[in-house]
């Protein structure tokens, strides 16, 4: 149109619109790194000075040999050990004596009895065996009825027991306690572990 000037939009290069970060030197960055290094050195020094509480070793232990384990052996029985003994048609008292060649006293804690009672009628035969008058009943003073924790706590404080269990997790926990032998079922017979010069020949 006459009298109107044509207007053109200027060409803008898109690469020029890209944000180019500008690096500004921060004088406090070096100081913050130095402070972090100082704090780390202080923490390392505090860890080095910290008192380490080592558990007291029982006087009955001679290296890895437990001198408190003498006949008649007291055997702490787990719930599944009674159940697996029934499945393999093993008598607990005679099977233990055949394994250890010595008199054995099976011991049942209140937690194991409570666990057997909770399991219901499926385990009524195991509960009847646990109430055998030849078994020694051990009272529990702690709260709760978790048998594994009870057995681990008892053998940690009193190293005069053999732990009889078929539970892998409980066996792993007991192996971390020095001087405590383990009894389990292998090839339809009882086997003993960590008790020197004992056990039936394989």
C-alpha positions as CSV (number, residue, x, y, z in Angstrom):
1,X,0.0,0.0,0.0
2,X,1.2,3.5,-0.7
3,X,2.3,5.3,2.3
4,X,2.9,2.2,4.4
5,X,6.5,1.1,4.8
6,X,7.1,-2.6,4.6
7,X,8.2,-4.1,7.8
8,X,10.6,-7.1,7.9
9,X,11.3,-9.0,11.0
10,X,15.1,-9.2,11.6
11,X,16.6,-12.7,11.3
12,X,17.8,-14.1,14.6
13,X,20.3,-16.9,14.7
14,X,18.9,-19.6,17.0
15,X,22.4,-20.6,18.2
16,X,22.7,-17.1,19.6
17,X,19.7,-17.7,21.9
18,X,21.3,-20.7,23.6
19,X,22.2,-20.0,27.2
20,X,25.9,-19.8,27.8
21,X,26.7,-20.2,31.4
22,X,29.2,-17.8,32.9
23,X,31.6,-19.3,35.4
24,X,32.1,-17.0,38.3
25,X,34.9,-17.8,40.6
26,X,33.6,-18.3,44.2
27,X,36.2,-17.4,46.7
28,X,34.5,-19.3,49.5
29,X,34.6,-22.7,47.6
30,X,38.1,-23.4,48.7
31,X,37.3,-22.5,52.3
32,X,34.3,-24.9,52.3
33,X,36.5,-27.8,51.0
34,X,39.1,-27.0,53.7
35,X,36.3,-27.0,56.4
36,X,35.0,-30.4,55.1
37,X,38.5,-31.9,55.3
38,X,39.0,-30.5,58.8
39,X,35.6,-31.9,60.0
40,X,36.5,-35.3,58.5
41,X,39.9,-35.3,60.3
42,X,38.1,-34.5,63.6
43,X,35.6,-37.3,63.1
44,X,38.3,-39.8,62.3
45,X,40.2,-38.7,65.4
46,X,37.0,-39.1,67.5
47,X,36.5,-42.6,66.1
48,X,40.0,-43.6,66.9
49,X,39.7,-42.4,70.5
50,X,36.3,-44.1,71.0
51,X,36.2,-47.0,73.5
52,X,35.6,-50.3,71.9
53,X,33.5,-52.7,74.0
54,X,34.7,-56.3,73.4
55,X,32.4,-59.0,74.8
56,X,33.9,-60.9,77.7
57,X,35.1,-64.4,76.9
58,X,33.8,-67.2,79.1
59,X,36.4,-68.7,81.4
60,X,35.3,-72.2,80.4
61,X,36.7,-71.6,76.9
62,X,40.2,-72.9,76.1
63,X,40.8,-71.5,72.6
64,X,37.8,-73.0,70.8
65,X,37.3,-75.9,73.2
66,X,34.5,-75.5,75.8
67,X,35.5,-77.2,79.0
68,X,32.0,-76.6,80.5
69,X,30.6,-79.3,78.2
70,X,30.8,-82.6,80.2
71,X,28.5,-85.6,80.5
72,X,25.6,-85.6,81.1
73,X,25.2,-83.2,78.2
74,X,22.3,-80.7,78.4
75,X,20.8,-80.3,74.9
76,X,18.6,-77.3,74.1
77,X,15.8,-78.4,71.7
78,X,14.2,-76.3,69.1
79,X,10.6,-76.7,67.8
80,X,11.5,-78.0,64.4
81,X,14.1,-80.4,65.8
82,X,11.2,-82.3,67.6
83,X,9.1,-82.2,64.4
84,X,11.9,-83.5,62.1
85,X,12.7,-86.2,64.7
86,X,9.1,-87.4,64.4
87,X,9.3,-87.3,60.6
88,X,12.5,-89.4,60.6
89,X,11.1,-91.7,63.3
90,X,13.9,-90.9,65.7
91,X,13.6,-91.2,69.5
92,X,15.2,-88.1,71.0
93,X,16.8,-89.4,74.1
94,X,18.2,-92.7,72.6
95,X,19.2,-90.9,69.4
96,X,21.2,-88.3,71.3
97,X,22.9,-91.0,73.4
98,X,23.8,-92.9,70.2
99,X,25.3,-89.7,68.8
100,X,27.3,-88.5,71.8
101,X,28.0,-91.9,73.5
102,X,27.0,-90.3,76.8
103,X,23.9,-89.5,78.9
104,X,21.9,-86.6,77.5
105,X,19.3,-84.4,79.2
106,X,17.0,-82.7,76.6
107,X,16.0,-79.2,77.7
108,X,12.9,-77.4,76.6
109,X,12.4,-73.7,77.3
110,X,9.0,-72.0,77.9
111,X,9.3,-70.3,74.5
112,X,9.5,-73.6,72.7
113,X,6.5,-74.9,74.6
114,X,4.5,-71.8,73.8
115,X,5.5,-72.0,70.2
116,X,4.3,-75.7,70.0
117,X,1.0,-74.8,71.7
118,X,0.5,-72.0,69.2
119,X,1.0,-74.3,66.2
120,X,-2.2,-76.1,67.0
121,X,-3.3,-79.7,66.5
122,X,-0.8,-80.5,63.8
123,X,2.0,-80.5,66.4
124,X,0.1,-82.2,69.2
125,X,2.4,-85.2,69.1
126,X,5.5,-82.9,69.2
127,X,3.9,-81.1,72.2
128,X,3.3,-84.5,74.0
129,X,7.0,-85.4,73.4
130,X,8.1,-82.0,74.8
131,X,6.1,-82.7,78.0
132,X,8.1,-86.0,78.5
133,X,9.1,-86.2,82.2
134,X,12.7,-87.1,81.1
135,X,13.0,-83.6,79.6
136,X,14.1,-80.7,81.7
137,X,11.9,-77.6,81.6
138,X,13.7,-74.2,81.6
139,X,11.8,-71.1,82.6
140,X,12.1,-67.9,80.6
141,X,12.2,-64.5,82.3
142,X,12.0,-62.3,79.2
143,X,9.0,-61.0,77.4
144,X,7.8,-62.5,74.1
145,X,7.8,-66.1,72.9
146,X,10.2,-66.1,69.9
147,X,12.2,-69.3,70.5
148,X,15.2,-68.5,68.3
149,X,16.1,-65.3,70.2
150,X,15.6,-67.1,73.5
151,X,17.9,-70.0,72.6
152,X,20.6,-67.6,71.3
153,X,20.4,-65.4,74.4
154,X,20.6,-68.4,76.7
155,X,23.7,-70.0,75.1
156,X,25.4,-66.7,74.9
157,X,25.2,-66.2,78.7
158,X,25.5,-69.9,79.7
159,X,27.9,-72.0,77.6
160,X,27.0,-75.4,79.1
161,X,24.4,-76.3,76.4
162,X,24.4,-78.1,73.0
163,X,21.8,-76.6,70.6
164,X,19.7,-79.1,68.7
165,X,18.0,-77.5,65.7
166,X,17.4,-78.0,62.0
167,X,16.8,-74.3,61.3
168,X,19.5,-72.9,59.0
169,X,19.1,-69.4,60.3
170,X,19.4,-70.4,63.9
171,X,22.4,-72.6,63.1
172,X,24.1,-69.6,61.4
173,X,23.5,-67.5,64.5
174,X,24.8,-70.2,66.9
175,X,27.9,-70.7,64.8
176,X,28.9,-67.1,65.6
177,X,29.0,-67.9,69.3
178,X,32.3,-69.7,70.2
179,X,32.3,-73.0,72.0
180,X,28.6,-73.9,71.4
181,X,28.1,-77.3,69.6
182,X,25.3,-77.9,67.2
183,X,23.1,-81.0,66.8
184,X,21.0,-81.7,63.7
185,X,19.6,-84.5,61.6
186,X,21.6,-86.0,58.8
187,X,20.8,-89.2,56.9
188,X,18.1,-90.1,59.3
189,X,20.4,-89.9,62.4
190,X,21.6,-87.2,64.7
191,X,24.9,-85.5,63.9
192,X,27.0,-83.2,66.1
193,X,29.1,-80.2,65.0
194,X,31.9,-78.4,66.9
195,X,32.2,-80.9,69.7
196,X,35.7,-82.5,69.5
197,X,36.2,-86.2,69.9
198,X,32.5,-86.9,70.1
199,X,29.8,-88.3,67.8
200,X,29.0,-91.5,66.1
201,X,31.4,-92.5,63.2
202,X,30.1,-91.5,59.8
